[in-house]
Structure formats: structure tokens, C-alpha cells
């Protein structure tokens, strides 16, 4: 898709479609009011007949509107004007993209970016419109024999700006929106790829491919022999039950000075999680291919950072394994020794992600990161706590937690800070090892974060539990690409300070 920005009158756009918003109670603003004026009240008449009340979810496609140069005008309901917030703006842009794709418009000029969203400037509106449009048009058809390509796909989208002064900001916003959308798409594609294809070896190969395609990226992969020499007993204990070898993927982006300390992203890459000996129920087990969405988020985020050539250094540490039952697999009660030297009693083999992450976090210390953020579909308890709306944010530094929550608000990829109190750590005590890998049913997401905190040393660390946000079930089943937008927004903020 080609994106651009321009300033100009909506009635003078010689394109397949012009998009305008109508608020509740048939309130015409911006482009809709302009087109209504030049067309002699054509839009008002349509609204009075009841075809467009301005309710959220409504859309009307008009042909041959008088005194306009476009083939069509798409009116999109925006709801109450006073309640037109970030969420409503995203929704109307998503709806517009879907309607345009279904009705064969090859190019369009959207004036939804002219609508007022409280506290948001043209840069935010253009960037968000690009991201939402790409998300709405996403298809994963890699394994379909027949693709569902529309006969006349939407090829070009232009966003209106109030004046020529906003064009440079709009163009920069398009670059950020495209990079974010591409990172989200990469994460979704990886998450949606089935487990018989997306193995640890496959992820390593994709990492090398991305490294060849992007500037300033260097990729290395540690094999099981090297991990054994490093003492990664926790990570390697998970892969024992699978015929697929574990991998530790290292993706290094250098956009800053060589001496600059990097930001580290650590992503859980369990490419299929059957639970090991603590076998999961059969229902919805197919969705356990999504247990590598933390790894996918690291891939997508660093890819976007490279596309934008941000002036910072970023490293991705991605431990990858399958978790399957086998004669060699972890058993409840086994004790493993981590790279840090701490021992862990494995009380539940389905709490395997933290065993990968603890060794990966220890390894990330050698980069001396400014911050380290791990991302993982870690606990079902997180879904019980927060549902599917927000990712859980844990941190040993309150300012880091606030920065991630703020990045989530700005990007629409929301997070919610959770407690990380010492009292919860009591649940992880073991009679036989330094710590247990689970702390019982109460506060399961919190105790998982507490477990990881034992392996962060002096690092400034945050943990994102994305179990409720990384994918959707049911009719819309599929990976979401979250939390790539949050992570990229956080890194953009850091880059602006350099």
C-alpha cells in the first residue's frame, strides 16, 4: 500500500473515493460539511432520509455526488462528537479501510485525519490511521491453496492535512506508521505460522533473513552445545522433551555509537507448548502455537527500529524451544540449575516459559543494557486478572513501568502496572531448591514475575505478560502483533532523547 499526505479541498480530489466522517445526530464537520456545501445539501438530504445518522458502525457509500471530482464519497459514522476519542478514531479508520477494500476502490483520500481528537495532533492521527488501515487489511493466507485477493484491491491511501504546513509532519508520521505496521505484520505472521513449520530452527532462519534485509542488524544463534557450556540448565531442560533443538537467537541493532549501552528485549519463544508432562487439556491446544508471540514481538520491534534507523542500540535475546512430553522431558519435582547458578524445583512443567526466560535474562546482563524488557505469553492467570484488553506490566523501577504504560496509551496497545511486592515471593519457596517455578493458584501472574525478578540482578527490568493480548480466539482467531506498538513507542521516546 502506498501512503501519502496532502492538503486540499475534498470536492477537488480526483480519486476513486473520498472518506468523510459524520457525527451522531447528523452533525457534519470538516470534509462532510465542505462536500455538503458545494453539492447543494446533498449530504444533509441523505442524512435526513435516515441513511446516515452518524452512529458508530454506520457507513454509506455515495456515487456521483454533485460538484465533486471523485467517483465515490464514503461517509463513516463517528458517534458522539464529544466522545470522539482515540478508540473511536481507530474504529472509524478501521471501518473505512474495510469498506474501501470490499468495494473495489483502488485509491482514496481520507479526511478522517481532519477530525478533532482531543489531545492528538496531525502526526498522531496520520500515524494511527496508517497502522489501523494496515491492521484492518491484514490477511494470513500463506497456507491456503486459493488466495482471497479482492478483484480491485486498495492500492493507495492519502490522508488530508489542514494546511501545507503540516505536510512534513504528516510524511514523517507515515514513515513511523508504516514501520510500526510492518513490525506488527511480521509478529502476526510468525505467530500465525503453525508449529510444524515455525520451529526454533525456523525462527533462527527467519532471524538471519531479517538480518540480511535490514541495515545495522547483526544476528547470531547459540546452539545447544554452546548453551550447555554457558550453564543454561533451565532453558535446556525444556527442550529435552522435543526432537527439535533449542536455539538462543541474538539480534543486535546498532544505530547509536558503539559505546552506547543498548536497550534489551527478551522474548519467550516456545514454538509449541503442550505443557510437557503436566499436559494441557486438549481443548484449544492448537492455540499453543501462539506461545512464541513474545519472540515474535521482539522480531517485529527490532525490525521496525531498523526500518526507522533510530539513533539507539537495541539487542534482542530470544530463547526458543518446544515444550512436549517425552521420556527425557522435565518431570514435576525435577531440580535444574540455571545459568545464574540458582537452582529451581520444577513443580509444574507447564510453567516452562520462565525457565527459558531466566537463563535468557542472565545472558542479557553481558550487554550491560540501559533497560531490559522481557515479553512473554506467560500465565493464564494474567487473563483472569486483566482479560484481553491490557498486557500486565511489572517492573523493578517505577519510572520504567510508567513509561511503558504511557507508551501503551499513546499507541493504543495498553498495559496496566501490577504489583511486584516481596510478600508474593514467599509463595515460591522450595524445600529442596533455591526457588520453585510456581507459587500456587493465588496471584499466578504476579508470582511468575517475582520468579523472573530473581534473575535480573542489578538491571533496570520490566516484564510484560501478554497472555491475554497476543492473540484472539474464536471467529477472529489469530495473532494480534501486540505489544510491538507499545515497545516501538517506548523506543521512539528513548531515541528522541538522544
Secondary structure, DSSP 8 states (H G I E B T S, - for coil): -EEEEE-S-GGG--SSEEEEEEEGGGEE-HHHHHHHHHTTSHHHHHHHTTS----TT-EEEEES-TT--SSEEEEEE---GGG--HHHHHHHHHHHHHHHHHTT-SEEEE-GGGS--TT--HHHHHHHHHHHHHHHT----TT-SS----TT---EEEEE-SSGGGHHHHHHHHHHHHHHHHHHHHHHHHHHS-TTTS-HHHHHHHHHHHHHHSTTEEEEEE-HHHHHHHT-HHHHHHHTTSSS--EEEEEEEE-S-TTS--EEEEE-EEEEE--TTS---STTGGGGGGGGHHHHHHHHHHHHHHHHT-SSEEEEEEEEEEE---TTS--TTEEEE-TTS-EEEES-TT--HHHHHHHHHHHHGGG--SEEEEEE---HHHHHHHTTT-EEEEESSHHHHHHHHHHHHHHT--EEE----HHHHGGG--SSSSEES---STTHHHHHHHHHHTT-TTS-EEEEE-TTTSEE-GGG-EE--TTHHHHHHHHHHHHHT-
